[in-house]
């Protein structure tokens, strides 16, 4: 039986998301710092870093949304 999958020419590779780009760069950075690190460990660490960054950004957005505008003006 022939197991080769022929994709139509219209199908093209999707553009990587910002998350994918960040993870790729972070894995490269981690491996540069520690070349003997396994890929699985580097990926796990990069995902944890991304998770913390997303949480931090979400906190800032919530603070901005929940804070009265006059308070934000005072912080400038």
PyMOL Python script that loads the backbone (N, CA, C, O; Angstrom):
from pymol import cmd

cmd.read_pdbstr("""\
ATOM      1  N   UNK A   1       0.828  -1.186   0.000  1.00  0.00           N
ATOM      2  CA  UNK A   1       0.000   0.000   0.000  1.00  0.00           C
ATOM      3  C   UNK A   1       0.878   1.257   0.000  1.00  0.00           C
ATOM      4  O   UNK A   1       1.921   1.287   0.653  1.00  0.00           O
ATOM      5  N   UNK A   2       0.466   2.264  -0.713  1.00  0.00           N
ATOM      6  CA  UNK A   2       1.236   3.494  -0.819  1.00  0.00           C
ATOM      7  C   UNK A   2       0.846   4.448   0.309  1.00  0.00           C
ATOM      8  O   UNK A   2      -0.301   4.892   0.366  1.00  0.00           O
ATOM      9  N   UNK A   3       1.772   4.767   1.198  1.00  0.00           N
ATOM     10  CA  UNK A   3       1.504   5.637   2.343  1.00  0.00           C
ATOM     11  C   UNK A   3       1.934   7.081   2.115  1.00  0.00           C
ATOM     12  O   UNK A   3       1.923   7.876   3.054  1.00  0.00           O
ATOM     13  N   UNK A   4       2.305   7.433   0.908  1.00  0.00           N
ATOM     14  CA  UNK A   4       2.739   8.793   0.617  1.00  0.00           C
ATOM     15  C   UNK A   4       1.519   9.705   0.542  1.00  0.00           C
ATOM     16  O   UNK A   4       0.532   9.396  -0.126  1.00  0.00           O
ATOM     17  N   UNK A   5       1.609  10.842   1.247  1.00  0.00           N
ATOM     18  CA  UNK A   5       0.505  11.808   1.250  1.00  0.00           C
ATOM     19  C   UNK A   5       0.879  12.944   0.313  1.00  0.00           C
ATOM     20  O   UNK A   5       1.912  13.589   0.489  1.00  0.00           O
ATOM     21  N   UNK A   6       0.052  13.181  -0.663  1.00  0.00           N
ATOM     22  CA  UNK A   6       0.281  14.277  -1.600  1.00  0.00           C
ATOM     23  C   UNK A   6      -0.581  15.461  -1.191  1.00  0.00           C
ATOM     24  O   UNK A   6      -1.810  15.385  -1.206  1.00  0.00           O
ATOM     25  N   UNK A   7       0.074  16.552  -0.827  1.00  0.00           N
ATOM     26  CA  UNK A   7      -0.652  17.750  -0.429  1.00  0.00           C
ATOM     27  C   UNK A   7      -0.928  18.604  -1.663  1.00  0.00           C
ATOM     28  O   UNK A   7      -0.091  18.691  -2.561  1.00  0.00           O
ATOM     29  N   UNK A   8      -2.090  19.228  -1.705  1.00  0.00           N
ATOM     30  CA  UNK A   8      -2.363  20.125  -2.832  1.00  0.00           C
ATOM     31  C   UNK A   8      -1.388  21.289  -2.845  1.00  0.00           C
ATOM     32  O   UNK A   8      -0.874  21.685  -1.799  1.00  0.00           O
ATOM     33  N   UNK A   9      -1.131  21.841  -4.030  1.00  0.00           N
ATOM     34  CA  UNK A   9      -0.200  22.949  -4.153  1.00  0.00           C
ATOM     35  C   UNK A   9      -0.692  24.190  -3.429  1.00  0.00           C
ATOM     36  O   UNK A   9       0.113  25.037  -3.041  1.00  0.00           O
ATOM     37  N   UNK A  10      -2.006  24.313  -3.238  1.00  0.00           N
ATOM     38  CA  UNK A  10      -2.554  25.489  -2.557  1.00  0.00           C
ATOM     39  C   UNK A  10      -2.132  25.534  -1.091  1.00  0.00           C
ATOM     40  O   UNK A  10      -2.033  26.608  -0.498  1.00  0.00           O
ATOM     41  N   UNK A  11      -1.883  24.355  -0.513  1.00  0.00           N
ATOM     42  CA  UNK A  11      -1.501  24.312   0.906  1.00  0.00           C
ATOM     43  C   UNK A  11      -0.065  24.787   1.045  1.00  0.00           C
ATOM     44  O   UNK A  11       0.844  24.251   0.411  1.00  0.00           O
ATOM     45  N   UNK A  12       0.124  25.771   1.856  1.00  0.00           N
ATOM     46  CA  UNK A  12       1.466  26.257   2.100  1.00  0.00           C
ATOM     47  C   UNK A  12       1.733  26.230   3.589  1.00  0.00           C
ATOM     48  O   UNK A  12       0.818  26.081   4.399  1.00  0.00           O
ATOM     49  N   UNK A  13       2.960  26.372   3.927  1.00  0.00           N
ATOM     50  CA  UNK A  13       3.332  26.334   5.336  1.00  0.00           C
ATOM     51  C   UNK A  13       2.808  27.584   6.036  1.00  0.00           C
ATOM     52  O   UNK A  13       2.915  28.690   5.507  1.00  0.00           O
ATOM     53  N   UNK A  14       2.243  27.401   7.224  1.00  0.00           N
ATOM     54  CA  UNK A  14       1.718  28.521   7.989  1.00  0.00           C
ATOM     55  C   UNK A  14       2.845  29.355   8.567  1.00  0.00           C
ATOM     56  O   UNK A  14       3.918  28.836   8.877  1.00  0.00           O
ATOM     57  N   UNK A  15       2.602  30.634   8.710  1.00  0.00           N
ATOM     58  CA  UNK A  15       3.574  31.523   9.339  1.00  0.00           C
ATOM     59  C   UNK A  15       3.606  31.221  10.837  1.00  0.00           C
ATOM     60  O   UNK A  15       2.553  31.101  11.464  1.00  0.00           O
ATOM     61  N   UNK A  16       4.800  31.099  11.412  1.00  0.00           N
ATOM     62  CA  UNK A  16       4.874  30.810  12.856  1.00  0.00           C
ATOM     63  C   UNK A  16       4.266  31.954  13.677  1.00  0.00           C
ATOM     64  O   UNK A  16       4.389  33.128  13.328  1.00  0.00           O
ATOM     65  N   UNK A  17       3.616  31.577  14.765  1.00  0.00           N
ATOM     66  CA  UNK A  17       3.024  32.581  15.657  1.00  0.00           C
ATOM     67  C   UNK A  17       4.127  33.236  16.486  1.00  0.00           C
ATOM     68  O   UNK A  17       5.272  32.786  16.484  1.00  0.00           O
ATOM     69  N   UNK A  18       3.766  34.296  17.185  1.00  0.00           N
ATOM     70  CA  UNK A  18       4.728  34.978  18.057  1.00  0.00           C
ATOM     71  C   UNK A  18       5.220  34.011  19.133  1.00  0.00           C
ATOM     72  O   UNK A  18       6.397  34.029  19.494  1.00  0.00           O
ATOM     73  N   UNK A  19       4.327  33.174  19.640  1.00  0.00           N
ATOM     74  CA  UNK A  19       4.705  32.187  20.654  1.00  0.00           C
ATOM     75  C   UNK A  19       5.740  31.217  20.085  1.00  0.00           C
ATOM     76  O   UNK A  19       6.747  30.929  20.733  1.00  0.00           O
ATOM     77  N   UNK A  20       5.491  30.710  18.867  1.00  0.00           N
ATOM     78  CA  UNK A  20       6.435  29.786  18.240  1.00  0.00           C
ATOM     79  C   UNK A  20       7.807  30.427  18.056  1.00  0.00           C
ATOM     80  O   UNK A  20       8.831  29.794  18.316  1.00  0.00           O
ATOM     81  N   UNK A  21       7.828  31.672  17.611  1.00  0.00           N
ATOM     82  CA  UNK A  21       9.091  32.388  17.410  1.00  0.00           C
ATOM     83  C   UNK A  21       9.819  32.580  18.740  1.00  0.00           C
ATOM     84  O   UNK A  21      11.033  32.400  18.824  1.00  0.00           O
ATOM     85  N   UNK A  22       9.059  32.949  19.780  1.00  0.00           N
ATOM     86  CA  UNK A  22       9.668  33.149  21.100  1.00  0.00           C
ATOM     87  C   UNK A  22      10.279  31.846  21.616  1.00  0.00           C
ATOM     88  O   UNK A  22      11.414  31.831  22.091  1.00  0.00           O
ATOM     89  N   UNK A  23       9.524  30.760  21.521  1.00  0.00           N
ATOM     90  CA  UNK A  23      10.006  29.464  22.015  1.00  0.00           C
ATOM     91  C   UNK A  23      11.271  29.055  21.266  1.00  0.00           C
ATOM     92  O   UNK A  23      12.228  28.584  21.880  1.00  0.00           O
ATOM     93  N   UNK A  24      11.283  29.229  19.955  1.00  0.00           N
ATOM     94  CA  UNK A  24      12.451  28.865  19.156  1.00  0.00           C
ATOM     95  C   UNK A  24      13.684  29.674  19.588  1.00  0.00           C
ATOM     96  O   UNK A  24      14.765  29.116  19.778  1.00  0.00           O
ATOM     97  N   UNK A  25      13.509  30.987  19.740  1.00  0.00           N
ATOM     98  CA  UNK A  25      14.622  31.841  20.165  1.00  0.00           C
ATOM     99  C   UNK A  25      15.088  31.496  21.584  1.00  0.00           C
ATOM    100  O   UNK A  25      16.286  31.481  21.869  1.00  0.00           O
ATOM    101  N   UNK A  26      14.130  31.223  22.458  1.00  0.00           N
ATOM    102  CA  UNK A  26      14.461  30.908  23.851  1.00  0.00           C
ATOM    103  C   UNK A  26      15.203  29.571  23.945  1.00  0.00           C
ATOM    104  O   UNK A  26      16.148  29.444  24.724  1.00  0.00           O
ATOM    105  N   UNK A  27      14.788  28.586  23.168  1.00  0.00           N
ATOM    106  CA  UNK A  27      15.490  27.295  23.154  1.00  0.00           C
ATOM    107  C   UNK A  27      16.926  27.502  22.674  1.00  0.00           C
ATOM    108  O   UNK A  27      17.863  26.951  23.254  1.00  0.00           O
ATOM    109  N   UNK A  28      17.098  28.294  21.618  1.00  0.00           N
ATOM    110  CA  UNK A  28      18.455  28.567  21.116  1.00  0.00           C
ATOM    111  C   UNK A  28      19.297  29.275  22.174  1.00  0.00           C
ATOM    112  O   UNK A  28      20.475  28.958  22.338  1.00  0.00           O
ATOM    113  N   UNK A  29      18.703  30.232  22.896  1.00  0.00           N
ATOM    114  CA  UNK A  29      19.432  30.948  23.943  1.00  0.00           C
ATOM    115  C   UNK A  29      19.821  30.000  25.075  1.00  0.00           C
ATOM    116  O   UNK A  29      20.956  30.025  25.551  1.00  0.00           O
ATOM    117  N   UNK A  30      18.871  29.163  25.502  1.00  0.00           N
ATOM    118  CA  UNK A  30      19.148  28.222  26.586  1.00  0.00           C
ATOM    119  C   UNK A  30      20.232  27.219  26.202  1.00  0.00           C
ATOM    120  O   UNK A  30      21.098  26.891  27.014  1.00  0.00           O
ATOM    121  N   UNK A  31      20.182  26.733  24.956  1.00  0.00           N
ATOM    122  CA  UNK A  31      21.184  25.772  24.509  1.00  0.00           C
ATOM    123  C   UNK A  31      22.556  26.426  24.357  1.00  0.00           C
ATOM    124  O   UNK A  31      23.580  25.769  24.548  1.00  0.00           O
ATOM    125  N   UNK A  32      22.584  27.728  24.010  1.00  0.00           N
ATOM    126  CA  UNK A  32      23.858  28.440  23.910  1.00  0.00           C
ATOM    127  C   UNK A  32      24.488  28.575  25.298  1.00  0.00           C
ATOM    128  O   UNK A  32      25.704  28.463  25.450  1.00  0.00           O
ATOM    129  N   UNK A  33      23.645  28.817  26.310  1.00  0.00           N
ATOM    130  CA  UNK A  33      24.136  28.925  27.682  1.00  0.00           C
ATOM    131  C   UNK A  33      24.579  27.574  28.237  1.00  0.00           C
ATOM    132  O   UNK A  33      25.558  27.479  28.976  1.00  0.00           O
ATOM    133  N   UNK A  34      23.838  26.535  27.865  1.00  0.00           N
ATOM    134  CA  UNK A  34      24.106  25.202  28.397  1.00  0.00           C
ATOM    135  C   UNK A  34      23.991  24.185  27.255  1.00  0.00           C
ATOM    136  O   UNK A  34      22.929  23.592  27.068  1.00  0.00           O
ATOM    137  N   UNK A  35      25.068  23.977  26.491  1.00  0.00           N
ATOM    138  CA  UNK A  35      25.018  23.107  25.307  1.00  0.00           C
ATOM    139  C   UNK A  35      24.629  21.654  25.598  1.00  0.00           C
ATOM    140  O   UNK A  35      24.101  20.976  24.717  1.00  0.00           O
ATOM    141  N   UNK A  36      24.879  21.169  26.809  1.00  0.00           N
ATOM    142  CA  UNK A  36      24.557  19.775  27.121  1.00  0.00           C
ATOM    143  C   UNK A  36      23.102  19.580  27.538  1.00  0.00           C
ATOM    144  O   UNK A  36      22.693  18.460  27.842  1.00  0.00           O
ATOM    145  N   UNK A  37      22.308  20.665  27.556  1.00  0.00           N
ATOM    146  CA  UNK A  37      20.898  20.575  27.939  1.00  0.00           C
ATOM    147  C   UNK A  37      20.106  19.822  26.857  1.00  0.00           C
ATOM    148  O   UNK A  37      20.254  20.086  25.664  1.00  0.00           O
ATOM    149  N   UNK A  38      19.280  18.898  27.295  1.00  0.00           N
ATOM    150  CA  UNK A  38      18.443  18.145  26.361  1.00  0.00           C
ATOM    151  C   UNK A  38      17.381  19.059  25.757  1.00  0.00           C
ATOM    152  O   UNK A  38      16.946  20.025  26.385  1.00  0.00           O
ATOM    153  N   UNK A  39      16.973  18.744  24.535  1.00  0.00           N
ATOM    154  CA  UNK A  39      15.979  19.582  23.858  1.00  0.00           C
ATOM    155  C   UNK A  39      14.669  19.618  24.647  1.00  0.00           C
ATOM    156  O   UNK A  39      14.032  20.665  24.758  1.00  0.00           O
ATOM    157  N   UNK A  40      14.277  18.475  25.188  1.00  0.00           N
ATOM    158  CA  UNK A  40      13.033  18.399  25.961  1.00  0.00           C
ATOM    159  C   UNK A  40      13.083  19.325  27.174  1.00  0.00           C
ATOM    160  O   UNK A  40      12.102  20.000  27.484  1.00  0.00           O
ATOM    161  N   UNK A  41      14.213  19.354  27.851  1.00  0.00           N
ATOM    162  CA  UNK A  41      14.384  20.220  29.021  1.00  0.00           C
ATOM    163  C   UNK A  41      14.389  21.699  28.610  1.00  0.00           C
ATOM    164  O   UNK A  41      13.797  22.541  29.285  1.00  0.00           O
ATOM    165  N   UNK A  42      15.066  22.000  27.492  1.00  0.00           N
ATOM    166  CA  UNK A  42      15.106  23.383  26.999  1.00  0.00           C
ATOM    167  C   UNK A  42      13.710  23.850  26.604  1.00  0.00           C
ATOM    168  O   UNK A  42      13.331  24.986  26.888  1.00  0.00           O
ATOM    169  N   UNK A  43      12.948  22.980  25.952  1.00  0.00           N
ATOM    170  CA  UNK A  43      11.586  23.330  25.548  1.00  0.00           C
ATOM    171  C   UNK A  43      10.713  23.573  26.774  1.00  0.00           C
ATOM    172  O   UNK A  43       9.942  24.532  26.815  1.00  0.00           O
ATOM    173  N   UNK A  44      10.836  22.707  27.767  1.00  0.00           N
ATOM    174  CA  UNK A  44      10.046  22.845  28.992  1.00  0.00           C
ATOM    175  C   UNK A  44      10.372  24.156  29.705  1.00  0.00           C
ATOM    176  O   UNK A  44       9.471  24.859  30.161  1.00  0.00           O
ATOM    177  N   UNK A  45      11.649  24.479  29.798  1.00  0.00           N
ATOM    178  CA  UNK A  45      12.076  25.716  30.450  1.00  0.00           C
ATOM    179  C   UNK A  45      11.579  26.933  29.674  1.00  0.00           C
ATOM    180  O   UNK A  45      11.102  27.900  30.268  1.00  0.00           O
ATOM    181  N   UNK A  46      11.690  26.884  28.354  1.00  0.00           N
ATOM    182  CA  UNK A  46      11.223  27.995  27.512  1.00  0.00           C
ATOM    183  C   UNK A  46       9.718  28.196  27.669  1.00  0.00           C
ATOM    184  O   UNK A  46       9.247  29.332  27.719  1.00  0.00           O
ATOM    185  N   UNK A  47       8.964  27.105  27.749  1.00  0.00           N
ATOM    186  CA  UNK A  47       7.511  27.201  27.924  1.00  0.00           C
ATOM    187  C   UNK A  47       7.164  27.820  29.280  1.00  0.00           C
ATOM    188  O   UNK A  47       6.227  28.613  29.374  1.00  0.00           O
ATOM    189  N   UNK A  48       7.901  27.471  30.317  1.00  0.00           N
ATOM    190  CA  UNK A  48       7.671  28.050  31.645  1.00  0.00           C
ATOM    191  C   UNK A  48       7.962  29.551  31.645  1.00  0.00           C
ATOM    192  O   UNK A  48       7.230  30.334  32.251  1.00  0.00           O
ATOM    193  N   UNK A  49       9.044  29.945  30.955  1.00  0.00           N
ATOM    194  CA  UNK A  49       9.389  31.369  30.859  1.00  0.00           C
ATOM    195  C   UNK A  49       8.288  32.127  30.116  1.00  0.00           C
ATOM    196  O   UNK A  49       7.893  33.219  30.524  1.00  0.00           O
ATOM    197  N   UNK A  50       7.800  31.544  29.028  1.00  0.00           N
ATOM    198  CA  UNK A  50       6.722  32.177  28.260  1.00  0.00           C
ATOM    199  C   UNK A  50       5.464  32.311  29.106  1.00  0.00           C
ATOM    200  O   UNK A  50       4.783  33.336  29.054  1.00  0.00           O
ATOM    201  N   UNK A  51       5.155  31.286  29.879  1.00  0.00           N
ATOM    202  CA  UNK A  51       3.969  31.311  30.745  1.00  0.00           C
ATOM    203  C   UNK A  51       4.065  32.451  31.758  1.00  0.00           C
ATOM    204  O   UNK A  51       3.095  33.177  31.976  1.00  0.00           O
ATOM    205  N   UNK A  52       5.241  32.604  32.375  1.00  0.00           N
ATOM    206  CA  UNK A  52       5.429  33.678  33.353  1.00  0.00           C
ATOM    207  C   UNK A  52       5.326  35.054  32.699  1.00  0.00           C
ATOM    208  O   UNK A  52       4.768  35.982  33.283  1.00  0.00           O
ATOM    209  N   UNK A  53       5.863  35.183  31.493  1.00  0.00           N
ATOM    210  CA  UNK A  53       5.775  36.469  30.778  1.00  0.00           C
ATOM    211  C   UNK A  53       4.315  36.804  30.461  1.00  0.00           C
ATOM    212  O   UNK A  53       3.893  37.951  30.607  1.00  0.00           O
ATOM    213  N   UNK A  54       3.567  35.826  30.039  1.00  0.00           N
ATOM    214  CA  UNK A  54       2.155  36.045  29.710  1.00  0.00           C
ATOM    215  C   UNK A  54       1.382  36.441  30.962  1.00  0.00           C
ATOM    216  O   UNK A  54       0.536  37.334  30.914  1.00  0.00           O
ATOM    217  N   UNK A  55       1.670  35.777  32.089  1.00  0.00           N
ATOM    218  CA  UNK A  55       1.010  36.137  33.351  1.00  0.00           C
ATOM    219  C   UNK A  55       1.321  37.580  33.747  1.00  0.00           C
ATOM    220  O   UNK A  55       0.434  38.323  34.168  1.00  0.00           O
ATOM    221  N   UNK A  56       2.596  37.970  33.608  1.00  0.00           N
ATOM    222  CA  UNK A  56       3.010  39.324  33.973  1.00  0.00           C
ATOM    223  C   UNK A  56       2.314  40.362  33.093  1.00  0.00           C
ATOM    224  O   UNK A  56       1.856  41.391  33.589  1.00  0.00           O
ATOM    225  N   UNK A  57       2.235  40.098  31.809  1.00  0.00           N
ATOM    226  CA  UNK A  57       1.548  41.022  30.893  1.00  0.00           C
ATOM    227  C   UNK A  57       0.075  41.115  31.248  1.00  0.00           C
ATOM    228  O   UNK A  57      -0.495  42.206  31.246  1.00  0.00           O
ATOM    229  N   UNK A  58      -0.556  39.973  31.555  1.00  0.00           N
ATOM    230  CA  UNK A  58      -1.976  39.965  31.909  1.00  0.00           C
ATOM    231  C   UNK A  58      -2.225  40.779  33.176  1.00  0.00           C
ATOM    232  O   UNK A  58      -3.228  41.486  33.274  1.00  0.00           O
ATOM    233  N   UNK A  59      -1.309  40.680  34.153  1.00  0.00           N
ATOM    234  CA  UNK A  59      -1.456  41.473  35.378  1.00  0.00           C
ATOM    235  C   UNK A  59      -1.410  42.958  35.073  1.00  0.00           C
ATOM    236  O   UNK A  59      -2.193  43.729  35.629  1.00  0.00           O
ATOM    237  N   UNK A  60      -0.504  43.369  34.198  1.00  0.00           N
ATOM    238  CA  UNK A  60      -0.396  44.780  33.836  1.00  0.00           C
ATOM    239  C   UNK A  60      -1.645  45.260  33.114  1.00  0.00           C
ATOM    240  O   UNK A  60      -2.113  46.376  33.342  1.00  0.00           O
ATOM    241  N   UNK A  61      -2.180  44.419  32.246  1.00  0.00           N
ATOM    242  CA  UNK A  61      -3.406  44.795  31.520  1.00  0.00           C
ATOM    243  C   UNK A  61      -4.560  44.929  32.501  1.00  0.00           C
ATOM    244  O   UNK A  61      -5.327  45.888  32.425  1.00  0.00           O
ATOM    245  N   UNK A  62      -4.692  43.979  33.422  1.00  0.00           N
ATOM    246  CA  UNK A  62      -5.771  44.055  34.410  1.00  0.00           C
ATOM    247  C   UNK A  62      -5.617  45.283  35.292  1.00  0.00           C
ATOM    248  O   UNK A  62      -6.609  45.935  35.619  1.00  0.00           O
ATOM    249  N   UNK A  63      -4.409  45.604  35.677  1.00  0.00           N
ATOM    250  CA  UNK A  63      -4.171  46.786  36.490  1.00  0.00           C
ATOM    251  C   UNK A  63      -4.610  48.041  35.736  1.00  0.00           C
ATOM    252  O   UNK A  63      -5.247  48.932  36.298  1.00  0.00           O
ATOM    253  N   UNK A  64      -4.255  48.089  34.452  1.00  0.00           N
ATOM    254  CA  UNK A  64      -4.607  49.250  33.644  1.00  0.00           C
ATOM    255  C   UNK A  64      -6.124  49.368  33.477  1.00  0.00           C
ATOM    256  O   UNK A  64      -6.673  50.467  33.542  1.00  0.00           O
ATOM    257  N   UNK A  65      -6.795  48.241  33.263  1.00  0.00           N
ATOM    258  CA  UNK A  65      -8.243  48.257  33.057  1.00  0.00           C
ATOM    259  C   UNK A  65      -8.973  48.605  34.355  1.00  0.00           C
ATOM    260  O   UNK A  65      -9.953  49.349  34.332  1.00  0.00           O
ATOM    261  N   UNK A  66      -8.506  48.075  35.476  1.00  0.00           N
ATOM    262  CA  UNK A  66      -9.209  48.239  36.740  1.00  0.00           C
ATOM    263  C   UNK A  66      -8.858  49.535  37.474  1.00  0.00           C
ATOM    264  O   UNK A  66      -9.531  49.897  38.440  1.00  0.00           O
ATOM    265  N   UNK A  67      -7.823  50.228  37.032  1.00  0.00           N
ATOM    266  CA  UNK A  67      -7.400  51.452  37.702  1.00  0.00           C
ATOM    267  C   UNK A  67      -8.152  52.638  37.111  1.00  0.00           C
ATOM    268  O   UNK A  67      -8.258  52.748  35.889  1.00  0.00           O
ATOM    269  N   UNK A  68      -8.679  53.534  37.957  1.00  0.00           N
ATOM    270  CA  UNK A  68      -9.360  54.726  37.426  1.00  0.00           C
ATOM    271  C   UNK A  68      -8.404  55.562  36.579  1.00  0.00           C
ATOM    272  O   UNK A  68      -7.206  55.625  36.854  1.00  0.00           O
ATOM    273  N   UNK A  69      -8.947  56.202  35.546  1.00  0.00           N
ATOM    274  CA  UNK A  69      -8.118  56.968  34.613  1.00  0.00           C
ATOM    275  C   UNK A  69      -7.351  58.083  35.313  1.00  0.00           C
ATOM    276  O   UNK A  69      -6.209  58.361  34.946  1.00  0.00           O
ATOM    277  N   UNK A  70      -7.950  58.728  36.312  1.00  0.00           N
ATOM    278  CA  UNK A  70      -7.250  59.830  36.968  1.00  0.00           C
ATOM    279  C   UNK A  70      -6.000  59.345  37.682  1.00  0.00           C
ATOM    280  O   UNK A  70      -5.024  60.087  37.797  1.00  0.00           O
ATOM    281  N   UNK A  71      -6.021  58.083  38.174  1.00  0.00           N
ATOM    282  CA  UNK A  71      -4.850  57.529  38.833  1.00  0.00           C
ATOM    283  C   UNK A  71      -3.737  57.297  37.822  1.00  0.00           C
ATOM    284  O   UNK A  71      -2.565  57.548  38.105  1.00  0.00           O
ATOM    285  N   UNK A  72      -4.114  56.812  36.635  1.00  0.00           N
ATOM    286  CA  UNK A  72      -3.110  56.601  35.592  1.00  0.00           C
ATOM    287  C   UNK A  72      -2.482  57.918  35.169  1.00  0.00           C
ATOM    288  O   UNK A  72      -1.289  57.964  34.868  1.00  0.00           O
ATOM    289  N   UNK A  73      -3.261  58.985  35.143  1.00  0.00           N
ATOM    290  CA  UNK A  73      -2.720  60.287  34.767  1.00  0.00           C
ATOM    291  C   UNK A  73      -1.708  60.763  35.815  1.00  0.00           C
ATOM    292  O   UNK A  73      -0.719  61.413  35.476  1.00  0.00           O
ATOM    293  N   UNK A  74      -1.956  60.442  37.073  1.00  0.00           N
ATOM    294  CA  UNK A  74      -1.042  60.849  38.133  1.00  0.00           C
ATOM    295  C   UNK A  74       0.284  60.089  38.049  1.00  0.00           C
ATOM    296  O   UNK A  74       1.316  60.594  38.491  1.00  0.00           O
ATOM    297  N   UNK A  75       0.260  58.868  37.477  1.00  0.00           N
ATOM    298  CA  UNK A  75       1.464  58.070  37.407  1.00  0.00           C
ATOM    299  C   UNK A  75       2.402  58.509  36.300  1.00  0.00           C
ATOM    300  O   UNK A  75       3.564  58.104  36.285  1.00  0.00           O
ATOM    301  N   UNK A  76       1.937  59.309  35.395  1.00  0.00           N
ATOM    302  CA  UNK A  76       2.783  59.749  34.266  1.00  0.00           C
ATOM    303  C   UNK A  76       3.876  60.653  34.703  1.00  0.00           C
ATOM    304  O   UNK A  76       4.669  61.106  33.877  1.00  0.00           O
TER     305      UNK A  76
END
""", "prot")
cmd.dss("prot")
cmd.show_as("cartoon", "prot")
cmd.util.cbc("prot")
cmd.orient("prot")
